[in-house]
Amino acid sequence: MNEEKLAEARRLVVQVTHELEAALEAARAAAVAPREDREAWARVQQLYTRFAAAEQLLRDIQRAVDAAYA
């Protein structure tokens, strides 16, 4: 078992957590924004961006874990 790769996976899990927390904040802000709020769309775009970043980090975690146990 490669301890360095496991440490990398743990670090990536923390990054995923931060991305998902930011996505949650953006989703909440977009949900409660007044209809005429021009920044609501920017919040929705941020939500998609954060989910995409989290998705990439999850793939990175999978690679790190696979490498740790290879």
N, CA, C and O atoms as a Tripos MOL2 file, in Angstrom:
@<TRIPOS>MOLECULE
protein
  280   279    70     0     0
PROTEIN
NO_CHARGES

@<TRIPOS>ATOM
      1 N           0.8440   -1.1690    0.0000 N.3       1 MET1
      2 CA          0.0000    0.0000    0.0000 C.3       1 MET1
      3 C           0.8960    1.2410    0.0000 C.2       1 MET1
      4 O           1.8340    1.3380    0.7920 O.2       1 MET1
      5 N           0.6060    2.1650   -0.8740 N.am      2 ASN2
      6 CA          1.3960    3.3850   -1.0270 C.3       2 ASN2
      7 C           0.8020    4.4850   -0.1440 C.2       2 ASN2
      8 O          -0.2380    5.0630   -0.4610 O.2       2 ASN2
      9 N           1.4740    4.7560    0.9540 N.am      3 GLU3
     10 CA          0.9810    5.7610    1.9130 C.3       3 GLU3
     11 C           0.9320    7.1620    1.3040 C.2       3 GLU3
     12 O           0.0640    7.9630    1.6500 O.2       3 GLU3
     13 N           1.8530    7.4490    0.4070 N.am      4 GLU4
     14 CA          1.8680    8.7700   -0.2380 C.3       4 GLU4
     15 C           0.6040    8.9810   -1.0830 C.2       4 GLU4
     16 O           0.0140   10.0610   -1.0780 O.2       4 GLU4
     17 N           0.2070    7.9460   -1.7970 N.am      5 LYS5
     18 CA         -1.0070    8.0360   -2.6230 C.3       5 LYS5
     19 C          -2.2530    8.1290   -1.7460 C.2       5 LYS5
     20 O          -3.2020    8.8350   -2.0870 O.2       5 LYS5
     21 N          -2.2530    7.4180   -0.6190 N.am      6 LEU6
     22 CA         -3.3960    7.5250    0.2990 C.3       6 LEU6
     23 C          -3.4910    8.9280    0.8890 C.2       6 LEU6
     24 O          -4.5890    9.4590    1.0540 O.2       6 LEU6
     25 N          -2.3580    9.5230    1.2040 N.am      7 ALA7
     26 CA         -2.3520   10.9020    1.7170 C.3       7 ALA7
     27 C          -2.8820   11.8570    0.6510 C.2       7 ALA7
     28 O          -3.6110   12.7980    0.9640 O.2       7 ALA7
     29 N          -2.5170   11.6160   -0.5970 N.am      8 GLU8
     30 CA         -3.0280   12.4360   -1.6920 C.3       8 GLU8
     31 C          -4.5430   12.2950   -1.8010 C.2       8 GLU8
     32 O          -5.2480   13.2850   -1.9950 O.2       8 GLU8
     33 N          -5.0420   11.0730   -1.6760 N.am      9 ALA9
     34 CA         -6.4880   10.8360   -1.7470 C.3       9 ALA9
     35 C          -7.2060   11.5740   -0.6110 C.2       9 ALA9
     36 O          -8.2660   12.1620   -0.8240 O.2       9 ALA9
     37 N          -6.6380   11.5400    0.5680 N.am     10 ARG10
     38 CA         -7.2520   12.2610    1.7020 C.3      10 ARG10
     39 C          -7.2940   13.7620    1.4350 C.2      10 ARG10
     40 O          -8.2940   14.4210    1.7210 O.2      10 ARG10
     41 N          -6.2130   14.2940    0.8900 N.am     11 ARG11
     42 CA         -6.1670   15.7220    0.5640 C.3      11 ARG11
     43 C          -7.2340   16.0690   -0.4770 C.2      11 ARG11
     44 O          -7.8900   17.1070   -0.3850 O.2      11 ARG11
     45 N          -7.3960   15.2010   -1.4490 N.am     12 LEU12
     46 CA         -8.4000   15.4320   -2.4840 C.3      12 LEU12
     47 C          -9.8140   15.3560   -1.9200 C.2      12 LEU12
     48 O         -10.6970   16.0890   -2.3650 O.2      12 LEU12
     49 N         -10.0360   14.4790   -0.9470 N.am     13 VAL13
     50 CA        -11.3570   14.3950   -0.3110 C.3      13 VAL13
     51 C         -11.6840   15.7230    0.3750 C.2      13 VAL13
     52 O         -12.8220   16.1890    0.3180 O.2      13 VAL13
     53 N         -10.7040   16.3190    1.0110 N.am     14 VAL14
     54 CA        -10.9220   17.6300    1.6450 C.3      14 VAL14
     55 C         -11.2700   18.6780    0.5780 C.2      14 VAL14
     56 O         -12.1480   19.5130    0.7920 O.2      14 VAL14
     57 N         -10.5920   18.6320   -0.5520 N.am     15 GLN15
     58 CA        -10.8900   19.5780   -1.6340 C.3      15 GLN15
     59 C         -12.3040   19.3750   -2.1690 C.2      15 GLN15
     60 O         -13.0080   20.3450   -2.4510 O.2      15 GLN15
     61 N         -12.7220   18.1160   -2.3090 N.am     16 VAL16
     62 CA        -14.0870   17.8420   -2.7600 C.3      16 VAL16
     63 C         -15.0880   18.4310   -1.7780 C.2      16 VAL16
     64 O         -16.0940   19.0180   -2.1780 O.2      16 VAL16
     65 N         -14.8090   18.2740   -0.5080 N.am     17 THR17
     66 CA        -15.6930   18.8270    0.5200 C.3      17 THR17
     67 C         -15.8410   20.3300    0.3580 C.2      17 THR17
     68 O         -16.9480   20.8610    0.4480 O.2      17 THR17
     69 N         -14.7370   21.0130    0.1220 N.am     18 HIS18
     70 CA        -14.7920   22.4690   -0.0590 C.3      18 HIS18
     71 C         -15.5860   22.8500   -1.3100 C.2      18 HIS18
     72 O         -16.3670   23.8010   -1.2880 O.2      18 HIS18
     73 N         -15.3860   22.1130   -2.3870 N.am     19 GLU19
     74 CA        -16.1210   22.3980   -3.6200 C.3      19 GLU19
     75 C         -17.6240   22.1960   -3.4240 C.2      19 GLU19
     76 O         -18.4320   23.0070   -3.8750 O.2      19 GLU19
     77 N         -17.9850   21.1130   -2.7490 N.am     20 LEU20
     78 CA        -19.4030   20.8450   -2.5300 C.3      20 LEU20
     79 C         -20.0330   21.8570   -1.5730 C.2      20 LEU20
     80 O         -21.1940   22.2300   -1.7430 O.2      20 LEU20
     81 N         -19.2860   22.2980   -0.5810 N.am     21 GLU21
     82 CA        -19.7880   23.3410    0.3120 C.3      21 GLU21
     83 C         -20.0170   24.6420   -0.4560 C.2      21 GLU21
     84 O         -21.0220   25.3220   -0.2500 O.2      21 GLU21
     85 N         -19.0880   24.9810   -1.3370 N.am     22 ALA22
     86 CA        -19.2470   26.1890   -2.1510 C.3      22 ALA22
     87 C         -20.4370   26.0470   -3.0980 C.2      22 ALA22
     88 O         -21.1700   27.0110   -3.3220 O.2      22 ALA22
     89 N         -20.6310   24.8610   -3.6480 N.am     23 ALA23
     90 CA        -21.7850   24.6160   -4.5220 C.3      23 ALA23
     91 C         -23.0800   24.7620   -3.7370 C.2      23 ALA23
     92 O         -24.0510   25.3290   -4.2390 O.2      23 ALA23
     93 N         -23.0990   24.2610   -2.5230 N.am     24 LEU24
     94 CA        -24.2810   24.3840   -1.6750 C.3      24 LEU24
     95 C         -24.6120   25.8420   -1.4060 C.2      24 LEU24
     96 O         -25.7720   26.2440   -1.4920 O.2      24 LEU24
     97 N         -23.6050   26.6300   -1.0840 N.am     25 GLU25
     98 CA        -23.8170   28.0620   -0.8390 C.3      25 GLU25
     99 C         -24.3570   28.7550   -2.0880 C.2      25 GLU25
    100 O         -25.2680   29.5780   -2.0010 O.2      25 GLU25
    101 N         -23.7980   28.4230   -3.2420 N.am     26 ALA26
    102 CA        -24.2640   29.0260   -4.4900 C.3      26 ALA26
    103 C         -25.7020   28.6160   -4.7820 C.2      26 ALA26
    104 O         -26.5020   29.4350   -5.2350 O.2      26 ALA26
    105 N         -26.0330   27.3620   -4.5260 N.am     27 ALA27
    106 CA        -27.3980   26.8860   -4.7670 C.3      27 ALA27
    107 C         -28.3860   27.5910   -3.8510 C.2      27 ALA27
    108 O         -29.4640   27.9950   -4.2870 O.2      27 ALA27
    109 N         -28.0250   27.7370   -2.5970 N.am     28 ARG28
    110 CA        -28.9140   28.4370   -1.6540 C.3      28 ARG28
    111 C         -29.1130   29.8860   -2.0680 C.2      28 ARG28
    112 O         -30.2320   30.3990   -2.0430 O.2      28 ARG28
    113 N         -28.0350   30.5370   -2.4440 N.am     29 ALA29
    114 CA        -28.1270   31.9440   -2.8540 C.3      29 ALA29
    115 C         -28.9950   32.0990   -4.0950 C.2      29 ALA29
    116 O         -29.7910   33.0330   -4.1900 O.2      29 ALA29
    117 N         -28.8400   31.1830   -5.0450 N.am     30 ALA30
    118 CA        -29.6480   31.2480   -6.2680 C.3      30 ALA30
    119 C         -31.1150   30.9660   -5.9660 C.2      30 ALA30
    120 O         -32.0010   31.5720   -6.5680 O.2      30 ALA30
    121 N         -31.3720   30.0550   -5.0440 N.am     31 ALA31
    122 CA        -32.7500   29.6690   -4.7320 C.3      31 ALA31
    123 C         -33.5350   30.7910   -4.0630 C.2      31 ALA31
    124 O         -34.7420   30.9160   -4.2700 O.2      31 ALA31
    125 N         -32.8640   31.5940   -3.2750 N.am     32 VAL32
    126 CA        -33.5790   32.6520   -2.5410 C.3      32 VAL32
    127 C         -33.4660   34.0150   -3.2140 C.2      32 VAL32
    128 O         -34.0370   34.9950   -2.7360 O.2      32 VAL32
    129 N         -32.7370   34.0790   -4.3120 N.am     33 ALA33
    130 CA        -32.5530   35.3630   -5.0040 C.3      33 ALA33
    131 C         -33.8750   35.8450   -5.5870 C.2      33 ALA33
    132 O         -34.6550   35.0550   -6.1180 O.2      33 ALA33
    133 N         -34.1160   37.1370   -5.4840 N.am     34 PRO34
    134 CA        -35.3190   37.6810   -6.1140 C.3      34 PRO34
    135 C         -35.2890   37.4320   -7.6160 C.2      34 PRO34
    136 O         -34.2210   37.3260   -8.2200 O.2      34 PRO34
    137 N         -36.4430   37.3420   -8.1930 N.am     35 ARG35
    138 CA        -36.5530   37.0170   -9.6120 C.3      35 ARG35
    139 C         -35.7800   38.0000  -10.4910 C.2      35 ARG35
    140 O         -35.2250   37.6110  -11.5180 O.2      35 ARG35
    141 N         -35.7450   39.2430  -10.0990 N.am     36 GLU36
    142 CA        -35.0760   40.2610  -10.9170 C.3      36 GLU36
    143 C         -33.5740   40.3760  -10.6160 C.2      36 GLU36
    144 O         -32.8890   41.2220  -11.1910 O.2      36 GLU36
    145 N         -33.0770   39.5420   -9.7350 N.am     37 ASP37
    146 CA        -31.6530   39.5750   -9.3750 C.3      37 ASP37
    147 C         -30.8110   39.0800  -10.5470 C.2      37 ASP37
    148 O         -30.8990   37.9150  -10.9330 O.2      37 ASP37
    149 N         -29.9980   39.9650  -11.1080 N.am     38 ARG38
    150 CA        -29.1720   39.6060  -12.2590 C.3      38 ARG38
    151 C         -28.0180   38.6830  -11.8840 C.2      38 ARG38
    152 O         -27.4470   38.0280  -12.7560 O.2      38 ARG38
    153 N         -27.6720   38.6220  -10.6210 N.am     39 GLU39
    154 CA        -26.5720   37.7660  -10.1910 C.3      39 GLU39
    155 C         -27.0120   36.3210   -9.9510 C.2      39 GLU39
    156 O         -26.1760   35.4450   -9.7280 O.2      39 GLU39
    157 N         -28.3040   36.0740   -9.9970 N.am     40 ALA40
    158 CA        -28.7870   34.7110   -9.7540 C.3      40 ALA40
    159 C         -28.2020   33.7420  -10.7790 C.2      40 ALA40
    160 O         -27.7970   32.6340  -10.4290 O.2      40 ALA40
    161 N         -28.1590   34.1610  -12.0510 N.am     41 TRP41
    162 CA        -27.6010   33.2780  -13.0760 C.3      41 TRP41
    163 C         -26.1230   33.0090  -12.8120 C.2      41 TRP41
    164 O         -25.6490   31.8930  -13.0260 O.2      41 TRP41
    165 N         -25.4010   34.0120  -12.3550 N.am     42 ALA42
    166 CA        -23.9840   33.8160  -12.0250 C.3      42 ALA42
    167 C         -23.8460   32.7890  -10.9040 C.2      42 ALA42
    168 O         -22.9040   31.9960  -10.9030 O.2      42 ALA42
    169 N         -24.7660   32.7990   -9.9620 N.am     43 ARG43
    170 CA        -24.7170   31.8130   -8.8700 C.3      43 ARG43
    171 C         -24.9930   30.4060   -9.3930 C.2      43 ARG43
    172 O         -24.3700   29.4410   -8.9500 O.2      43 ARG43
    173 N         -25.9120   30.2940  -10.3220 N.am     44 VAL44
    174 CA        -26.1960   28.9860  -10.9170 C.3      44 VAL44
    175 C         -24.9770   28.5000  -11.7060 C.2      44 VAL44
    176 O         -24.6300   27.3210  -11.6490 O.2      44 VAL44
    177 N         -24.3400   29.3940  -12.4280 N.am     45 GLN45
    178 CA        -23.1340   29.0170  -13.1660 C.3      45 GLN45
    179 C         -22.0420   28.5680  -12.1990 C.2      45 GLN45
    180 O         -21.3110   27.6180  -12.4790 O.2      45 GLN45
    181 N         -21.9330   29.2530  -11.0580 N.am     46 GLN46
    182 CA        -20.9440   28.8600  -10.0570 C.3      46 GLN46
    183 C         -21.2590   27.4620   -9.5390 C.2      46 GLN46
    184 O         -20.3540   26.6650   -9.2930 O.2      46 GLN46
    185 N         -22.5380   27.1720   -9.3760 N.am     47 LEU47
    186 CA        -22.9560   25.8490   -8.9350 C.3      47 LEU47
    187 C         -22.4580   24.7860   -9.9080 C.2      47 LEU47
    188 O         -21.8670   23.7910   -9.4890 O.2      47 LEU47
    189 N         -22.6900   24.9870  -11.1930 N.am     48 TYR48
    190 CA        -22.2280   24.0270  -12.2050 C.3      48 TYR48
    191 C         -20.7080   23.9050  -12.2040 C.2      48 TYR48
    192 O         -20.1690   22.8060  -12.3320 O.2      48 TYR48
    193 N         -20.0280   25.0200  -12.0630 N.am     49 THR49
    194 CA        -18.5650   25.0130  -12.0400 C.3      49 THR49
    195 C         -18.0430   24.2170  -10.8520 C.2      49 THR49
    196 O         -17.1100   23.4260  -10.9890 O.2      49 THR49
    197 N         -18.6450   24.4290   -9.6880 N.am     50 ARG50
    198 CA        -18.2060   23.7140   -8.4870 C.3      50 ARG50
    199 C         -18.4720   22.2140   -8.6020 C.2      50 ARG50
    200 O         -17.6450   21.4020   -8.1870 O.2      50 ARG50
    201 N         -19.6200   21.8490   -9.1640 N.am     51 PHE51
    202 CA        -19.9080   20.4270   -9.3620 C.3      51 PHE51
    203 C         -18.9220   19.8010  -10.3380 C.2      51 PHE51
    204 O         -18.4820   18.6710  -10.1300 O.2      51 PHE51
    205 N         -18.5750   20.5140  -11.3890 N.am     52 ALA52
    206 CA        -17.6090   19.9960  -12.3540 C.3      52 ALA52
    207 C         -16.2380   19.8130  -11.6940 C.2      52 ALA52
    208 O         -15.5570   18.8180  -11.9400 O.2      52 ALA52
    209 N         -15.8430   20.7600  -10.8680 N.am     53 ALA53
    210 CA        -14.5670   20.6410  -10.1590 C.3      53 ALA53
    211 C         -14.5890   19.4580   -9.1980 C.2      53 ALA53
    212 O         -13.6120   18.7160   -9.1010 O.2      53 ALA53
    213 N         -15.7010   19.2820   -8.4890 N.am     54 ALA54
    214 CA        -15.8250   18.1590   -7.5630 C.3      54 ALA54
    215 C         -15.7800   16.8330   -8.3200 C.2      54 ALA54
    216 O         -15.1650   15.8710   -7.8580 O.2      54 ALA54
    217 N         -16.4260   16.7830   -9.4760 N.am     55 GLU55
    218 CA        -16.4190   15.5680  -10.2930 C.3      55 GLU55
    219 C         -14.9860   15.2030  -10.7110 C.2      55 GLU55
    220 O         -14.5950   14.0380  -10.6490 O.2      55 GLU55
    221 N         -14.2190   16.1960  -11.1310 N.am     56 GLN56
    222 CA        -12.8320   15.9410  -11.5200 C.3      56 GLN56
    223 C         -12.0130   15.4780  -10.3180 C.2      56 GLN56
    224 O         -11.1950   14.5660  -10.4400 O.2      56 GLN56
    225 N         -12.2260   16.0910   -9.1740 N.am     57 LEU57
    226 CA        -11.5030   15.6790   -7.9710 C.3      57 LEU57
    227 C         -11.8590   14.2430   -7.5830 C.2      57 LEU57
    228 O         -10.9940   13.4970   -7.1220 O.2      57 LEU57
    229 N         -13.1110   13.8510   -7.7640 N.am     58 LEU58
    230 CA        -13.4990   12.4760   -7.4600 C.3      58 LEU58
    231 C         -12.7790   11.4900   -8.3750 C.2      58 LEU58
    232 O         -12.3800   10.4120   -7.9330 O.2      58 LEU58
    233 N         -12.6130   11.8490   -9.6330 N.am     59 ARG59
    234 CA        -11.8440   10.9890  -10.5370 C.3      59 ARG59
    235 C         -10.3840   10.9160  -10.0750 C.2      59 ARG59
    236 O          -9.7640    9.8540  -10.1190 O.2      59 ARG59
    237 N          -9.8450   12.0600   -9.6290 N.am     60 ASP60
    238 CA         -8.4670   12.0810   -9.1280 C.3      60 ASP60
    239 C          -8.3280   11.2080   -7.8830 C.2      60 ASP60
    240 O          -7.3230   10.5180   -7.7120 O.2      60 ASP60
    241 N          -9.3390   11.2400   -7.0160 N.am     61 ILE61
    242 CA         -9.3180   10.3990   -5.8100 C.3      61 ILE61
    243 C          -9.2990    8.9260   -6.2140 C.2      61 ILE61
    244 O          -8.5290    8.1340   -5.6690 O.2      61 ILE61
    245 N         -10.1380    8.5720   -7.1580 N.am     62 GLN62
    246 CA        -10.1820    7.1850   -7.6050 C.3      62 GLN62
    247 C          -8.8320    6.7320   -8.1400 C.2      62 GLN62
    248 O          -8.3800    5.6250   -7.8440 O.2      62 GLN62
    249 N          -8.1850    7.5930   -8.9300 N.am     63 ARG63
    250 CA         -6.8560    7.2360   -9.4640 C.3      63 ARG63
    251 C          -5.8420    7.0870   -8.3310 C.2      63 ARG63
    252 O          -5.0310    6.1610   -8.3420 O.2      63 ARG63
    253 N          -5.8830    7.9980   -7.3530 N.am     64 ALA64
    254 CA         -4.9210    7.9380   -6.2440 C.3      64 ALA64
    255 C          -5.1310    6.6850   -5.4060 C.2      64 ALA64
    256 O          -4.1660    6.0310   -5.0110 O.2      64 ALA64
    257 N          -6.3850    6.3480   -5.1370 N.am     65 VAL65
    258 CA         -6.6600    5.1400   -4.3450 C.3      65 VAL65
    259 C          -6.2560    3.8950   -5.1290 C.2      65 VAL65
    260 O          -5.6530    2.9770   -4.5730 O.2      65 VAL65
    261 N          -6.5850    3.8640   -6.4040 N.am     66 ASP66
    262 CA         -6.1920    2.7210   -7.2300 C.3      66 ASP66
    263 C          -4.6670    2.5600   -7.2330 C.2      66 ASP66
    264 O          -4.1550    1.4450   -7.1330 O.2      66 ASP66
    265 N          -3.9530    3.6730   -7.3490 N.am     67 ALA67
    266 CA         -2.4890    3.6280   -7.3520 C.3      67 ALA67
    267 C          -1.9540    3.1910   -5.9860 C.2      67 ALA67
    268 O          -0.9390    2.5000   -5.9060 O.2      67 ALA67
    269 N          -2.6300    3.5900   -4.9280 N.am     68 ALA68
    270 CA         -2.1690    3.2320   -3.5800 C.3      68 ALA68
    271 C          -2.2740    1.7340   -3.3410 C.2      68 ALA68
    272 O          -1.4420    1.1570   -2.6420 O.2      68 ALA68
    273 N          -3.2700    1.1140   -3.9060 N.am     69 TYR69
    274 CA         -3.4910   -0.3100   -3.6820 C.3      69 TYR69
    275 C          -2.9580   -1.1840   -4.8130 C.2      69 TYR69
    276 O          -3.1070   -2.4050   -4.7790 O.2      69 TYR69
    277 N          -2.3410   -0.5670   -5.8080 N.am     70 ALA70
    278 CA         -1.8050   -1.3490   -6.9400 C.3      70 ALA70
    279 C          -0.5010   -2.0240   -6.5730 C.2      70 ALA70
    280 O           0.0890   -2.7200   -7.4000 O.2      70 ALA70
@<TRIPOS>BOND
     1     1     2 1
     2     2     3 1
     3     3     4 2
     4     3     5 am
     5     5     6 1
     6     6     7 1
     7     7     8 2
     8     7     9 am
     9     9    10 1
    10    10    11 1
    11    11    12 2
    12    11    13 am
    13    13    14 1
    14    14    15 1
    15    15    16 2
    16    15    17 am
    17    17    18 1
    18    18    19 1
    19    19    20 2
    20    19    21 am
    21    21    22 1
    22    22    23 1
    23    23    24 2
    24    23    25 am
    25    25    26 1
    26    26    27 1
    27    27    28 2
    28    27    29 am
    29    29    30 1
    30    30    31 1
    31    31    32 2
    32    31    33 am
    33    33    34 1
    34    34    35 1
    35    35    36 2
    36    35    37 am
    37    37    38 1
    38    38    39 1
    39    39    40 2
    40    39    41 am
    41    41    42 1
    42    42    43 1
    43    43    44 2
    44    43    45 am
    45    45    46 1
    46    46    47 1
    47    47    48 2
    48    47    49 am
    49    49    50 1
    50    50    51 1
    51    51    52 2
    52    51    53 am
    53    53    54 1
    54    54    55 1
    55    55    56 2
    56    55    57 am
    57    57    58 1
    58    58    59 1
    59    59    60 2
    60    59    61 am
    61    61    62 1
    62    62    63 1
    63    63    64 2
    64    63    65 am
    65    65    66 1
    66    66    67 1
    67    67    68 2
    68    67    69 am
    69    69    70 1
    70    70    71 1
    71    71    72 2
    72    71    73 am
    73    73    74 1
    74    74    75 1
    75    75    76 2
    76    75    77 am
    77    77    78 1
    78    78    79 1
    79    79    80 2
    80    79    81 am
    81    81    82 1
    82    82    83 1
    83    83    84 2
    84    83    85 am
    85    85    86 1
    86    86    87 1
    87    87    88 2
    88    87    89 am
    89    89    90 1
    90    90    91 1
    91    91    92 2
    92    91    93 am
    93    93    94 1
    94    94    95 1
    95    95    96 2
    96    95    97 am
    97    97    98 1
    98    98    99 1
    99    99   100 2
   100    99   101 am
   101   101   102 1
   102   102   103 1
   103   103   104 2
   104   103   105 am
   105   105   106 1
   106   106   107 1
   107   107   108 2
   108   107   109 am
   109   109   110 1
   110   110   111 1
   111   111   112 2
   112   111   113 am
   113   113   114 1
   114   114   115 1
   115   115   116 2
   116   115   117 am
   117   117   118 1
   118   118   119 1
   119   119   120 2
   120   119   121 am
   121   121   122 1
   122   122   123 1
   123   123   124 2
   124   123   125 am
   125   125   126 1
   126   126   127 1
   127   127   128 2
   128   127   129 am
   129   129   130 1
   130   130   131 1
   131   131   132 2
   132   131   133 am
   133   133   134 1
   134   134   135 1
   135   135   136 2
   136   135   137 am
   137   137   138 1
   138   138   139 1
   139   139   140 2
   140   139   141 am
   141   141   142 1
   142   142   143 1
   143   143   144 2
   144   143   145 am
   145   145   146 1
   146   146   147 1
   147   147   148 2
   148   147   149 am
   149   149   150 1
   150   150   151 1
   151   151   152 2
   152   151   153 am
   153   153   154 1
   154   154   155 1
   155   155   156 2
   156   155   157 am
   157   157   158 1
   158   158   159 1
   159   159   160 2
   160   159   161 am
   161   161   162 1
   162   162   163 1
   163   163   164 2
   164   163   165 am
   165   165   166 1
   166   166   167 1
   167   167   168 2
   168   167   169 am
   169   169   170 1
   170   170   171 1
   171   171   172 2
   172   171   173 am
   173   173   174 1
   174   174   175 1
   175   175   176 2
   176   175   177 am
   177   177   178 1
   178   178   179 1
   179   179   180 2
   180   179   181 am
   181   181   182 1
   182   182   183 1
   183   183   184 2
   184   183   185 am
   185   185   186 1
   186   186   187 1
   187   187   188 2
   188   187   189 am
   189   189   190 1
   190   190   191 1
   191   191   192 2
   192   191   193 am
   193   193   194 1
   194   194   195 1
   195   195   196 2
   196   195   197 am
   197   197   198 1
   198   198   199 1
   199   199   200 2
   200   199   201 am
   201   201   202 1
   202   202   203 1
   203   203   204 2
   204   203   205 am
   205   205   206 1
   206   206   207 1
   207   207   208 2
   208   207   209 am
   209   209   210 1
   210   210   211 1
   211   211   212 2
   212   211   213 am
   213   213   214 1
   214   214   215 1
   215   215   216 2
   216   215   217 am
   217   217   218 1
   218   218   219 1
   219   219   220 2
   220   219   221 am
   221   221   222 1
   222   222   223 1
   223   223   224 2
   224   223   225 am
   225   225   226 1
   226   226   227 1
   227   227   228 2
   228   227   229 am
   229   229   230 1
   230   230   231 1
   231   231   232 2
   232   231   233 am
   233   233   234 1
   234   234   235 1
   235   235   236 2
   236   235   237 am
   237   237   238 1
   238   238   239 1
   239   239   240 2
   240   239   241 am
   241   241   242 1
   242   242   243 1
   243   243   244 2
   244   243   245 am
   245   245   246 1
   246   246   247 1
   247   247   248 2
   248   247   249 am
   249   249   250 1
   250   250   251 1
   251   251   252 2
   252   251   253 am
   253   253   254 1
   254   254   255 1
   255   255   256 2
   256   255   257 am
   257   257   258 1
   258   258   259 1
   259   259   260 2
   260   259   261 am
   261   261   262 1
   262   262   263 1
   263   263   264 2
   264   263   265 am
   265   265   266 1
   266   266   267 1
   267   267   268 2
   268   267   269 am
   269   269   270 1
   270   270   271 1
   271   271   272 2
   272   271   273 am
   273   273   274 1
   274   274   275 1
   275   275   276 2
   276   275   277 am
   277   277   278 1
   278   278   279 1
   279   279   280 2
@<TRIPOS>SUBSTRUCTURE
     1 MET1         2 RESIDUE 1 A MET
     2 ASN2         6 RESIDUE 1 A ASN
     3 GLU3        10 RESIDUE 1 A GLU
     4 GLU4        14 RESIDUE 1 A GLU
     5 LYS5        18 RESIDUE 1 A LYS
     6 LEU6        22 RESIDUE 1 A LEU
     7 ALA7        26 RESIDUE 1 A ALA
     8 GLU8        30 RESIDUE 1 A GLU
     9 ALA9        34 RESIDUE 1 A ALA
    10 ARG10       38 RESIDUE 1 A ARG
    11 ARG11       42 RESIDUE 1 A ARG
    12 LEU12       46 RESIDUE 1 A LEU
    13 VAL13       50 RESIDUE 1 A VAL
    14 VAL14       54 RESIDUE 1 A VAL
    15 GLN15       58 RESIDUE 1 A GLN
    16 VAL16       62 RESIDUE 1 A VAL
    17 THR17       66 RESIDUE 1 A THR
    18 HIS18       70 RESIDUE 1 A HIS
    19 GLU19       74 RESIDUE 1 A GLU
    20 LEU20       78 RESIDUE 1 A LEU
    21 GLU21       82 RESIDUE 1 A GLU
    22 ALA22       86 RESIDUE 1 A ALA
    23 ALA23       90 RESIDUE 1 A ALA
    24 LEU24       94 RESIDUE 1 A LEU
    25 GLU25       98 RESIDUE 1 A GLU
    26 ALA26      102 RESIDUE 1 A ALA
    27 ALA27      106 RESIDUE 1 A ALA
    28 ARG28      110 RESIDUE 1 A ARG
    29 ALA29      114 RESIDUE 1 A ALA
    30 ALA30      118 RESIDUE 1 A ALA
    31 ALA31      122 RESIDUE 1 A ALA
    32 VAL32      126 RESIDUE 1 A VAL
    33 ALA33      130 RESIDUE 1 A ALA
    34 PRO34      134 RESIDUE 1 A PRO
    35 ARG35      138 RESIDUE 1 A ARG
    36 GLU36      142 RESIDUE 1 A GLU
    37 ASP37      146 RESIDUE 1 A ASP
    38 ARG38      150 RESIDUE 1 A ARG
    39 GLU39      154 RESIDUE 1 A GLU
    40 ALA40      158 RESIDUE 1 A ALA
    41 TRP41      162 RESIDUE 1 A TRP
    42 ALA42      166 RESIDUE 1 A ALA
    43 ARG43      170 RESIDUE 1 A ARG
    44 VAL44      174 RESIDUE 1 A VAL
    45 GLN45      178 RESIDUE 1 A GLN
    46 GLN46      182 RESIDUE 1 A GLN
    47 LEU47      186 RESIDUE 1 A LEU
    48 TYR48      190 RESIDUE 1 A TYR
    49 THR49      194 RESIDUE 1 A THR
    50 ARG50      198 RESIDUE 1 A ARG
    51 PHE51      202 RESIDUE 1 A PHE
    52 ALA52      206 RESIDUE 1 A ALA
    53 ALA53      210 RESIDUE 1 A ALA
    54 ALA54      214 RESIDUE 1 A ALA
    55 GLU55      218 RESIDUE 1 A GLU
    56 GLN56      222 RESIDUE 1 A GLN
    57 LEU57      226 RESIDUE 1 A LEU
    58 LEU58      230 RESIDUE 1 A LEU
    59 ARG59      234 RESIDUE 1 A ARG
    60 ASP60      238 RESIDUE 1 A ASP
    61 ILE61      242 RESIDUE 1 A ILE
    62 GLN62      246 RESIDUE 1 A GLN
    63 ARG63      250 RESIDUE 1 A ARG
    64 ALA64      254 RESIDUE 1 A ALA
    65 VAL65      258 RESIDUE 1 A VAL
    66 ASP66      262 RESIDUE 1 A ASP
    67 ALA67      266 RESIDUE 1 A ALA
    68 ALA68      270 RESIDUE 1 A ALA
    69 TYR69      274 RESIDUE 1 A TYR
    70 ALA70      278 RESIDUE 1 A ALA
